[in-house]
Amino acid sequence: MPVLSFEPLSPVSFLDRSAAVFPERTAVIDGDRRFTYAELHDRCRRLAGVLAPLANGRPVAVLAPNTHVMLEAHYGAPWAGAPLVTINTRLSAPEVRYILEHSGSAVLLQDPQFDDLVATATDGMPNPPVIMRAGPGDDGTYDVLLAAAEPTAVPLSDERALLSVNYTSGTTGRPKGVMYHHRGAYLQALAMVTHTQLSAASAYLWTLPMFHCNGWSFPWAVTAAGGTHVCLPKVEASEIWRHIHDDHITHLCGAPAVLSMVVNAPEAGRDSEGVIRFLTGGAPPSPTLLAAAEDLRIDVTHLYGLTETFGPAVLCDWHPEWNGLGAAEQSRLRARQGVANVIGLTARVVDGDKDVPADGTTIGEIRLRGNNLMLGYFKDDAATAAAAPDGWFRTGDLGVRHPDGYIELRDRSKDVIISGGENITSIEVEQAVASHPAVLEVAVVGAPDERWGEVPVAYAVLRPDAVATEQDIIDHVKSRIARFKAPKRVVFGELPRTSTGKIQKYLLRESERVTSGDRSP
């Protein structure tokens, strides 16, 4: 008997619907190019036709900024029956190579601006991916391939099948591949539609990298609502404000650094009365920043999540009753990470095996579970088991639960530095610093920064009789890993230790917090 009450959930189905319901509505704005939903649907199905025989079920990697190519890959790869691997555009060639090899990507769709990076990354690879150039400067090759391809959509039978692999630094120097499933992305996209009030009248500006947690599922959420994707290959304040005025932007996401850039830009100012919704994660926005945003009619929602949770798992769900409170109290409430999103389970704050009391002071580890949690780590069963031994994901982040149930982060037990919304593992930077021949020991911590939220700072002990300057160390690190991960400062001297010889990083972090007010960003 036919099954009437079940259909595998997949976020790519949102494009089927919007193409049918809003065929002539503008789906994508990318520079001078415009695509309707009917055109976007056709292009993605044709991209699937190109990718399916090349990938044969193996992953498809993409190295591109926020362009229509990256957006189309979020539909074309799944419709080709291939998992999607979006690569951070700021990584070094060795890091890109590792991801390509570890994921076993069969195809690499890359923007021509990364020709040299890709050539270096793939040089000498035993099984390099098929490379497809797509974007400005590709001489029209990509569009020609799409035009000649047969539209394809490989049927999905299991909604928990692998949709994408997102590489994150985690707590080790080697990035881990976080496995997303179709069901989770579908539900997370609907959660984003709900909490941000996306609609067919919305225009979403791509200030958040699509390579980061698949853009928090907004490549699918905006489409589900029938809104317009406005691509932004490079985040610049002047361009953001141009799009706000010209394309009537209603939504954008990003790190607090992006919010600060927007509200403090010389171009800042609005004529229209509509509200712009801005979702931000990382360090809580300061009261000054929130006040400046409010003056520009930018409504800020603070959130919390990890790559393992499809992005925002917890957010500060605003109560209408709070609108009548004073500015200071509103800022205090907005600084909290909040409650689980509408499709998640209630987050736990645990000390040992017991949930902490909701008193706003007792600290515990935040643990998460639900439909918006990863399948696990790609090719790493041991790390998967360690992350969720009892079915609750150990975030490694510490926080408190307030009497109203809202969670507030207090510290990170993992030594991950969140700079401009990107994770930098201190261990990876330490390894790069330690590889300098003059360095004996090193500890890397995050220092507060008004622009980026946090930046890496290295505390180094040199070898006896060795000589190295701060710039020598920084240049050496930049030659080995992505430049944005390099320490912004290097402090030479002895490292604080416990009686057993363990480096006391918390003292270094505290020192940075105390002195950060005396230093310009």
C-alpha positions in Angstrom: 0.0 0.0 0.0 1.4 3.4 -0.9 2.7 5.5 2.0 0.7 8.7 2.2 2.1 10.3 5.4 5.9 10.3 4.9 8.2 12.1 2.6 12.0 12.4 3.3 12.8 15.9 4.4 15.4 17.7 2.4 16.2 21.5 2.2 16.5 21.4 -1.6 12.8 20.8 -1.8 12.3 24.4 -0.8 13.6 25.4 -4.3 11.1 23.1 -6.0 8.3 24.9 -4.1 9.5 28.5 -4.6 10.1 27.9 -8.3 6.5 26.7 -8.6 5.0 29.4 -6.4 7.2 32.4 -7.3 8.6 31.6 -10.7 9.1 35.2 -11.8 10.2 36.6 -8.4 13.9 37.6 -8.2 15.7 34.9 -6.3 19.3 36.1 -6.6 21.0 39.4 -7.1 24.7 39.0 -7.8 26.4 42.1 -9.1 24.9 42.8 -12.5 23.2 39.4 -12.7 19.7 38.6 -11.7 18.0 35.2 -11.6 14.3 34.4 -11.0 13.3 31.4 -9.0 12.4 29.6 -12.2 15.9 30.3 -13.5 17.7 29.4 -10.3 15.8 26.1 -10.2 16.8 25.3 -13.7 20.5 26.3 -13.1 20.7 24.1 -10.0 19.1 21.1 -11.7 21.6 21.5 -14.6 24.5 21.8 -12.2 23.4 18.5 -10.8 23.4 17.1 -14.3 27.1 18.2 -14.6 28.1 17.0 -11.2 26.3 13.6 -11.0 28.5 11.6 -13.4 31.7 13.3 -12.2 31.1 12.8 -8.5 29.3 9.4 -8.6 28.2 9.9 -5.1 31.5 11.3 -3.7 31.7 14.8 -2.2 31.7 17.9 -4.2 33.9 20.7 -2.8 33.4 24.4 -3.4 35.9 27.2 -2.9 34.2 30.5 -3.7 33.1 33.7 -2.0 29.4 34.5 -1.5 28.4 34.4 -5.2 25.5 32.7 -7.1 27.9 29.8 -7.7 28.2 29.0 -4.0 24.5 29.3 -3.6 23.8 27.1 -6.6 26.1 24.4 -5.2 23.9 24.1 -2.1 21.2 22.7 -4.4 23.2 21.3 -7.3 25.4 19.0 -5.2 22.6 17.4 -3.2 20.5 16.9 -6.4 23.5 15.2 -7.9 23.4 12.7 -5.0 26.7 14.1 -3.7 27.6 15.6 -0.2 28.7 19.2 -0.3 32.0 20.4 1.1 32.3 24.2 1.4 35.9 25.4 2.0 36.9 28.4 4.0 38.3 30.9 1.5 40.9 32.2 4.0 42.7 28.8 4.4 46.2 28.1 3.3 47.1 25.7 0.5 48.1 22.8 2.9 44.8 23.3 4.8 42.8 23.2 1.6 44.7 20.1 0.4 44.0 18.3 3.7 40.2 18.9 3.4 40.2 17.7 -0.2 42.1 14.6 0.7 40.2 13.8 3.9 36.8 14.3 2.4 37.7 12.4 -0.8 36.1 15.1 -2.9 35.7 14.1 -6.5 35.0 17.6 -7.8 36.2 21.0 -6.8 34.1 24.0 -8.0 36.4 27.0 -7.6 36.2 30.7 -8.2 39.0 31.8 -10.6 40.5 34.2 -8.0 41.7 31.0 -6.2 43.5 29.6 -9.2 47.0 29.8 -7.6 45.8 28.5 -4.3 44.1 25.5 -5.9 47.1 24.8 -8.1 49.4 24.7 -5.0 46.9 22.7 -2.9 46.4 20.0 -5.6 50.0 19.8 -6.8 51.1 16.2 -6.4 47.9 14.9 -5.0 47.6 11.2 -5.8 43.8 11.5 -6.6 43.1 15.2 -7.3 39.5 16.3 -7.8 38.2 17.3 -11.1 38.5 21.1 -11.1 35.7 23.3 -12.5 36.3 27.1 -12.7 33.2 29.1 -12.0 32.8 32.8 -11.4 34.1 36.1 -12.8 37.0 35.4 -15.1 36.0 31.8 -16.1 35.4 33.0 -19.7 31.8 31.8 -19.5 32.8 28.1 -19.1 30.5 27.5 -16.1 27.4 28.9 -17.9 28.2 26.9 -21.0 28.4 23.7 -19.0 25.1 24.4 -17.4 23.4 25.2 -20.7 24.6 21.9 -22.2 23.7 19.7 -19.2 20.6 17.6 -18.7 18.6 18.7 -15.6 19.0 16.1 -12.9 17.7 15.3 -9.5 18.8 12.1 -7.8 15.9 10.9 -5.6 16.5 11.0 -1.8 15.4 7.9 0.1 16.9 8.6 3.6 16.4 12.0 5.1 19.3 11.3 7.5 21.6 10.8 4.5 24.8 12.8 4.4 24.0 16.3 3.0 27.3 18.1 3.7 30.6 18.0 5.5 31.7 21.2 7.2 35.3 21.3 8.4 36.0 23.1 11.7 39.1 23.4 13.8 37.5 22.1 16.9 40.0 21.5 19.7 42.8 20.0 17.7 45.1 21.2 15.0 43.5 18.9 12.4 40.1 20.1 11.3 37.2 17.7 11.8 34.5 17.1 9.3 31.1 17.7 10.8 28.4 15.7 9.0 25.1 17.4 8.3 22.0 15.5 7.3 19.1 16.5 5.1 16.5 16.3 7.9 18.5 18.6 10.2 19.2 21.2 7.5 15.5 21.2 6.5 14.3 21.8 10.1 17.0 24.3 10.9 16.1 26.3 7.8 12.5 26.4 9.0 13.7 27.5 12.4 15.6 30.4 10.8 12.5 31.4 8.8 10.4 31.4 12.0 12.8 33.3 14.3 13.8 35.9 11.8 10.4 36.4 10.2 11.6 35.8 6.7 9.0 36.2 4.0 8.6 36.6 0.3 9.1 40.3 0.8 12.5 39.7 2.5 15.9 40.6 1.0 18.8 38.7 2.7 22.3 40.2 2.3 25.0 37.6 2.4 27.4 39.1 4.9 27.8 35.7 6.6 30.1 33.3 4.7 28.2 30.5 3.0 31.2 28.3 3.7 30.6 28.7 7.5 28.1 26.1 8.7 26.4 26.3 5.2 25.6 29.9 6.0 23.6 28.8 9.2 21.2 27.1 6.7 20.1 30.4 5.2 20.8 29.3 1.6 17.8 27.1 2.2 15.8 29.3 4.6 15.7 32.4 2.3 14.5 30.1 -0.5 11.9 28.5 1.7 10.4 31.9 2.3 10.6 32.9 -1.3 12.9 35.9 -0.4 15.8 37.3 -2.4 19.4 36.3 -1.9 21.7 39.3 -2.3 25.2 38.1 -2.8 28.2 39.9 -1.4 31.6 38.5 -2.4 33.5 40.8 0.0 32.3 42.3 3.2 32.8 46.1 3.0 30.7 48.7 4.9 30.2 50.9 1.9 28.9 48.0 -0.2 26.6 46.8 2.7 25.0 50.2 2.9 24.7 50.5 -0.9 22.8 47.2 -0.9 20.7 48.3 2.1 19.5 51.3 0.1 19.4 49.9 -3.4 18.1 46.4 -2.7 16.0 47.2 0.4 17.8 44.7 2.6 15.7 43.3 5.5 18.0 40.6 7.0 21.7 39.9 7.5 23.9 37.9 9.8 27.4 38.0 11.0 29.9 38.4 13.8 29.8 41.4 16.2 32.7 42.8 14.1 30.4 43.0 11.1 27.7 44.7 13.1 30.2 47.2 14.4 31.4 47.8 10.9 27.9 48.5 9.7 26.7 50.9 12.4 30.0 52.8 12.6 30.4 53.2 8.8 30.5 56.8 7.4 27.6 55.8 5.1 25.4 54.7 8.1 22.0 56.2 7.8 18.5 55.2 6.7 15.6 56.9 5.0 13.1 54.0 5.2 11.2 53.1 8.4 11.4 49.3 8.1 13.4 47.2 10.6 16.5 45.4 9.5 17.1 42.1 11.4 20.7 41.3 12.3 21.6 37.9 13.8 25.0 37.9 15.6 27.0 35.3 17.5 30.2 35.2 19.5 30.8 37.8 22.2 27.7 39.7 23.2 27.3 43.1 21.6 28.1 46.0 23.9 25.4 48.3 25.1 27.0 51.1 23.0 26.8 49.0 19.9 23.2 47.9 20.6 22.2 51.5 21.1 23.9 52.6 17.8 22.1 49.7 16.0 18.8 50.7 17.5 19.2 54.3 16.2 19.5 52.8 12.7 16.4 50.6 13.2 18.6 47.5 13.2 17.1 44.8 15.5 19.8 42.6 16.9 19.3 39.0 18.0 22.1 37.4 19.9 22.6 33.6 19.4 24.8 30.7 20.1 25.8 27.6 18.2 28.6 25.6 16.8 29.4 23.9 13.5 28.1 20.7 15.1 24.7 22.3 15.6 24.0 23.7 12.1 24.8 27.1 13.5 22.3 28.8 15.8 21.0 26.3 18.2 20.2 28.7 21.0 19.1 32.3 20.6 17.8 35.2 22.7 14.1 34.9 21.8 12.8 38.4 22.6 9.7 38.9 24.7 7.5 41.8 23.6 7.1 42.7 27.3 10.8 43.6 27.4 10.3 46.5 25.0 9.2 48.7 27.9 12.3 48.1 29.9 15.2 50.6 30.2 18.1 50.5 27.8 20.5 49.0 30.3 18.1 46.2 31.2 17.4 45.5 27.6 21.1 45.3 26.8 21.6 42.9 29.7 18.8 40.7 28.4 20.1 40.8 24.8 23.6 39.8 25.9 22.2 36.4 26.9 22.5 33.5 24.4 18.9 32.5 25.3 16.9 29.4 24.7 16.8 26.5 22.2 15.4 27.5 18.8 12.0 26.3 17.8 13.1 22.9 16.4 15.7 22.1 19.2 15.4 20.4 22.5 15.9 22.5 25.7 19.6 22.9 26.3 21.1 21.6 29.5 23.7 23.2 31.8 25.4 20.4 33.6 27.9 20.1 36.4 29.1 16.6 36.6 26.0 14.5 35.9 23.5 17.0 37.3 21.8 20.0 35.8 22.7 23.2 37.6 20.0 25.2 39.4 18.5 28.1 37.4 20.0 30.7 39.7 22.1 32.7 37.2 25.3 32.0 39.1 26.0 28.2 39.2 28.3 27.4 36.2 28.1 24.2 34.2 28.8 22.8 30.7 26.2 23.5 28.0 25.0 20.2 26.4 22.7 20.0 23.3 20.6 17.4 21.6 18.0 17.4 18.9 17.3 17.3 15.2 19.8 20.1 14.5 22.8 18.1 15.7 25.3 16.6 13.4 25.4 12.9 12.4 29.0 12.8 13.8 32.5 13.5 12.6 33.5 12.3 9.2 35.8 9.3 9.4 36.3 9.8 13.1 34.1 7.5 15.3 36.2 8.0 18.4 35.8 11.8 18.3 32.0 11.3 17.7 31.7 9.0 20.7 33.7 11.3 22.9 31.5 14.3 21.9 28.2 12.7 22.8 28.8 9.6 24.9 25.2 9.6 26.2 23.4 11.3 23.3 24.0 14.8 24.6 26.6 16.8 22.7 29.3 18.2 25.0 29.9 21.7 23.7 32.9 22.4 26.0 31.3 25.8 26.7 30.5 27.0 30.2 27.5 29.0 31.2 24.7 29.6 33.7 20.9 29.2 33.5 18.8 32.2 34.7 15.5 31.8 36.6 13.6 32.4 33.4 15.4 29.5 31.7 17.6 31.6 29.5 21.3 30.6 29.2 24.2 32.9 29.3 27.8 31.8 28.4 30.5 32.6 30.9 33.7 30.9 29.6 35.0 28.4 27.2 36.6 25.2 28.4 37.9 24.6 24.9 40.9 26.8 23.9 39.2 28.1 20.7 39.6 31.7 19.8 36.6 33.2 18.0 37.8 36.0 15.8 35.4 37.7 13.4 33.1 34.8 13.7 35.8 32.2 12.7 37.1 29.6 15.0 40.9 29.5 15.6 42.2 26.7 17.7 45.0 27.8 20.0 46.7 24.4 19.6 47.1 24.9 15.8 48.6 28.4 16.3 50.9 27.1 19.1 52.2 24.3 16.8 52.9 26.9 14.1 54.8 29.2 16.5 56.7 26.3 18.1 58.0 25.2 14.7 60.1 28.4 14.6 63.7 27.3 15.5 64.1 30.0 18.1 61.0 29.0 20.1 61.2 26.7 23.1 57.7 27.0 24.5 54.5 28.8 23.6 51.0 29.4 24.8 48.3 31.1 22.7 45.2 32.7 24.1 42.5 35.0 22.8 42.7 38.7 23.7 39.7 41.0 23.6 39.5 43.1 20.5 36.9 45.8 19.7 36.8 44.9 16.0 37.1 41.1 15.8 35.8 40.1 19.2 39.0 38.2 20.0 42.5 37.9 18.4 45.3 35.4 19.0 48.2 36.5 21.2 51.2 34.3 21.7 53.3 34.1 24.8 56.7 32.6 23.9 59.8 31.4 25.6 62.9 31.5 23.4 65.7 28.9 23.4 68.8 29.8 25.2 71.0 32.2 23.2 68.3 32.2 20.4 67.2 35.5 18.9 63.8 36.3 17.3 61.7 39.4 17.0 57.9 39.6 17.3 57.6 40.2 13.6 59.9 37.1 12.9 57.4 34.9 14.7 54.3 36.4 13.1 55.8 36.1 9.6 56.8 32.5 10.3 53.2 31.6 11.4 51.7 33.3 8.3 53.9 31.2 6.1 52.5 28.0 7.6 48.8 28.5 8.3 46.1 30.9 7.2 47.2 34.5 7.8 44.1 35.4 9.9 45.1 32.8 12.4 48.5 34.4 13.1 49.0 36.1 16.5 48.5 39.8 16.5 51.2 40.1 19.2 54.0 38.0 20.7 55.0 38.5 24.3 58.4 37.1 25.3 59.0 35.8 28.9 58.4 33.0 31.3 55.0 31.2 31.3 52.9 30.9 34.5 52.6 27.3 35.7 50.9 25.1 38.2 52.9 23.1 40.8 52.8 20.2 38.3 54.2 22.3 35.5 51.0 22.9 33.5 50.8 26.3 31.8 48.1 28.4 33.5 46.4 29.8 30.4 43.6 31.4 32.4 46.1 33.8 34.0 47.3 34.8 30.5 43.7 35.4 29.4 43.0 37.4 32.5 46.0 39.5 31.9 44.8 40.3 28.4 41.3 41.2 29.7 42.8 43.6 32.3 45.1 45.3 29.8 42.9 45.3 26.8 41.3 48.7 27.7 44.7 50.3 27.5 45.4 49.1 23.9 43.9 50.2 20.7 42.4 47.5 18.5 
